Amino acid sequence: MSIQAIKTAVVSEITDTEITDTKSSIETSLHLKKIPQHIAIIMDGNGRWAKGRNLKRSDGHVQGAKMVNGIVTHCSELGVKYLTLYAFSIQNWGRPQEEVNTLMNLLVNYIVQEKETFIRNQIRFETIGRLDDLPSFVKDPISMLKEETASLTGMRLTLALSYGGREEIVEATKKIAKLVQSGALNADQIDEKTVQKYLYAPDLPDPDIVIRTSGELRISNFLLWQSAYTELYFSDVPWPEFEEKDIDTAIAHFQNRERRFGLTSEQIQGGQKLNS
């Protein structure tokens, strides 16, 4: 669905009717002024998609990689400010070496091929995770793309690579413990902001919505600290088939929810905000 189609069909307020997964429903309910500022996606289902077609798992990853550019571009056009994609977890290193090699090569190909698209669309490229785990032929183009897009002012695309939410919290805790041990920080001074400061990307706002594709109902160690009040959306569509219209469906569902952050509906409707 094109941006122009959304603009011409958008209404001033989200209706109270149930949002379905049909294209016509999305066109009459998606509110461009209420686009989530940070979308995070668990790109799942490549292997199962391939198996269902008697293909190799690597074929599923190849097809999945083809979907990334369309989703990234669409989110940028919609006005999403931050897009975080779970590309490779720490646990994924335990997969067959052939599959790991395929994923690393696809990552490099994506970075090289989409560089001009990033620059044209003002997309800033970042990563989170244990980048030192990556082979040099992957780390080098990642570093170059970060430098070349650092000054761009459009959407910020973050790839989670060799990433784990628990591991991120443990690493932050170790850094804080060393500060306490050295006397640079009093333990009584530690609060949520302290922990946030030592996460991989402390300036990255919490995701408004985490989308997981392919029907699995779990978050698999992804952005555990950051997702405390994040809306979750699970799509049955596998990542190799996940298109722009599927992102629109997820956003439409998000816009039809009431985010309360521990407060009551009456408080939210009365304009009360969560204390930070």
C-alpha positions in Angstrom: 0.0 0.0 0.0 1.5 3.4 -1.0 1.9 6.3 1.3 -0.4 8.3 -0.9 -3.1 5.7 -0.5 -2.8 5.9 3.2 -2.9 9.7 3.2 -6.0 9.9 1.1 -7.8 7.3 3.3 -6.7 8.4 6.7 -9.3 9.6 9.1 -9.0 12.2 11.8 -9.5 9.8 14.7 -9.3 6.0 15.2 -12.8 4.6 15.2 -14.0 2.3 18.0 -14.8 -0.5 15.6 -12.6 -3.6 15.6 -9.6 -3.4 13.3 -9.3 -6.4 11.0 -6.4 -7.5 8.8 -8.1 -6.5 5.5 -6.5 -3.8 3.3 -9.7 -1.7 3.2 -9.9 -1.6 7.0 -6.3 -0.4 7.3 -6.8 2.3 4.7 -9.7 3.7 6.7 -8.1 3.5 10.2 -4.4 4.2 10.0 -3.6 7.5 11.6 -0.4 9.1 10.3 -0.2 11.5 13.3 -0.2 8.5 15.7 2.6 6.5 14.1 4.7 4.8 16.8 8.1 6.5 17.1 10.0 3.3 17.8 9.1 -0.1 16.2 11.1 -3.2 17.0 10.8 -6.4 15.0 11.7 -10.0 15.7 12.2 -11.3 12.2 11.2 -14.9 12.6 10.2 -17.8 10.4 12.8 -18.0 7.7 13.7 -21.6 8.4 10.1 -22.8 8.8 9.1 -21.0 5.6 11.9 -22.8 3.7 11.0 -26.2 5.2 7.4 -25.8 4.2 8.6 -25.5 0.6 11.2 -28.2 0.7 14.0 -25.7 0.5 17.2 -25.3 2.5 17.1 -23.1 5.6 19.6 -20.8 3.8 17.0 -20.2 1.1 14.6 -19.0 3.8 17.2 -16.5 5.0 17.9 -15.3 1.5 14.2 -14.6 0.9 13.9 -13.0 4.4 16.8 -10.7 3.6 15.0 -9.5 0.5 12.1 -8.3 2.7 14.2 -6.0 4.8 14.7 -3.1 2.4 10.9 -2.8 1.7 10.1 -2.7 5.4 12.9 -0.3 6.3 11.9 2.1 3.5 8.2 1.9 4.3 8.8 2.7 8.0 10.9 5.6 7.0 8.2 7.0 4.7 5.6 6.6 7.4 7.6 8.8 9.7 8.8 6.1 12.1 11.8 7.6 14.0 13.4 4.5 15.2 13.4 0.9 13.7 15.2 -1.9 15.5 15.5 -5.3 13.8 16.6 -8.4 15.7 19.0 -9.8 13.1 21.2 -12.2 15.0 21.1 -13.3 18.6 23.9 -14.5 20.8 22.3 -17.9 20.9 22.3 -18.0 17.1 26.0 -18.7 17.1 25.0 -22.2 18.2 23.4 -22.9 14.8 25.1 -25.0 12.1 28.1 -23.2 10.8 26.8 -23.2 7.2 23.7 -21.3 8.4 25.8 -18.8 10.4 28.0 -18.2 7.4 25.0 -17.6 5.2 23.6 -15.0 7.7 26.9 -13.2 8.0 27.3 -13.0 4.2 23.7 -11.8 3.8 24.3 -9.1 6.4 27.4 -7.8 4.5 25.5 -7.9 1.2 22.7 -5.9 2.7 25.0 -3.2 4.2 26.9 -2.8 0.9 23.9 -2.8 -1.4 21.7 -0.5 0.6 24.2 2.2 1.5 22.9 4.5 -1.2 19.3 3.9 -0.1 20.2 4.9 3.4 21.9 8.1 2.3 19.0 9.0 -0.1 16.4 8.4 2.6 18.5 10.0 5.3 18.5 6.8 7.3 21.1 6.6 10.1 22.6 3.1 10.7 23.4 1.8 14.1 23.9 -1.5 15.9 23.5 -3.0 19.4 25.0 -6.2 20.7 28.4 -7.8 21.1 30.0 -6.6 17.9 33.4 -7.9 18.9 31.9 -11.4 18.3 31.5 -10.7 14.6 34.1 -11.6 12.0 36.2 -8.7 10.7 34.7 -9.0 7.2 31.4 -8.1 8.8 32.6 -5.6 11.4 34.5 -3.4 8.9 31.6 -2.5 6.6 29.3 -2.0 9.6 31.8 0.5 11.0 32.0 2.3 7.6 28.3 2.5 7.2 27.9 3.9 10.7 30.4 6.6 10.0 28.9 7.5 6.6 25.4 7.8 8.0 26.2 9.3 11.4 25.1 12.8 10.4 21.9 11.8 8.7 18.7 13.1 10.3 16.0 10.7 9.2 15.0 7.4 10.7 17.5 5.6 12.9 17.8 1.9 11.9 19.4 -0.3 14.5 20.4 -3.9 13.9 20.6 -6.1 16.9 23.7 -8.3 16.2 25.1 -11.0 18.5 22.5 -9.5 20.9 20.8 -10.8 24.0 18.6 -8.9 26.4 19.8 -10.7 29.5 23.4 -10.3 28.4 22.9 -6.6 27.9 21.5 -6.2 31.4 24.4 -8.3 32.9 27.0 -6.2 31.1 25.4 -3.0 32.3 25.3 -4.4 35.9 29.0 -5.3 35.8 29.9 -1.8 34.7 27.8 -0.3 37.5 29.3 -2.7 40.0 32.8 -1.7 39.1 31.9 2.0 39.6 30.5 1.1 43.1 33.6 -0.9 43.9 35.9 1.9 42.9 34.0 4.4 44.9 32.9 6.4 41.9 29.2 5.6 42.6 27.2 5.1 45.7 25.0 2.1 45.6 22.1 4.1 47.0 22.3 6.4 43.9 21.5 3.5 41.5 18.2 3.9 39.8 16.6 3.1 36.4 18.4 5.9 34.8 21.7 4.5 36.0 21.0 1.2 34.4 19.8 2.8 31.2 23.0 4.8 31.0 25.0 1.6 30.6 22.9 -0.3 28.1 24.2 -0.7 24.5 22.3 2.3 23.2 21.3 4.5 26.2 19.8 7.2 23.9 17.5 4.8 22.1 14.0 5.3 23.4 12.0 2.3 24.5 10.1 0.6 21.7 6.4 1.5 21.4 5.6 -1.8 19.8 7.5 -5.1 19.3 6.3 -7.1 16.4 7.1 -10.8 16.0 6.4 -12.6 12.8 5.6 -16.2 12.1 3.2 -16.9 14.9 5.5 -17.6 17.8 4.3 -16.0 21.1 7.5 -15.0 22.9 10.1 -12.3 22.8 13.2 -14.5 22.8 15.6 -12.4 24.9 15.0 -9.2 22.9 15.1 -5.7 24.5 14.0 -7.1 27.9 14.8 -3.9 29.8 13.4 -1.6 27.2 10.1 -3.5 26.6 8.6 -3.1 30.1 5.7 -1.2 28.8 5.9 -2.0 25.1 2.9 -3.2 23.2 3.4 -6.7 21.7 2.0 -7.7 18.4 2.3 -11.3 17.0 1.7 -11.9 13.3 1.2 -15.3 11.8 2.9 -14.1 8.6 6.5 -15.5 8.3 9.2 -13.0 7.8 9.9 -14.0 4.1 6.3 -13.0 3.3 6.1 -10.0 5.6 5.2 -6.9 3.6 4.4 -3.3 4.0 0.7 -4.0 4.4 1.6 -6.3 7.4 3.4 -3.4 9.1 0.4 -1.3 8.5 -1.8 -3.9 10.1 0.4 -4.0 13.2 0.4 -0.2 13.4 -3.4 -0.1 13.1 -3.7 -2.5 16.0 -1.3 -0.4 18.0 -3.3 2.7 17.4 -6.4 1.1 18.6 -4.9 0.2 22.0 -4.8 2.3 25.1 -1.4 2.5 26.7 -1.8 3.0 30.5 1.7 2.5 31.9 0.2 1.3 35.2 -2.4 4.0 35.5 -6.2 3.6 35.0 -8.1 4.5 31.8 -9.7 7.4 33.6 -6.3 8.8 34.5 -5.0 8.5 31.0 -8.1 10.0 29.5 -7.8 12.9 32.0 -4.3 13.7 30.8 -2.3 12.3 33.7 1.2 11.1 32.7 3.4 8.4 34.1 6.0 9.8 36.5 9.5 9.4 35.2 
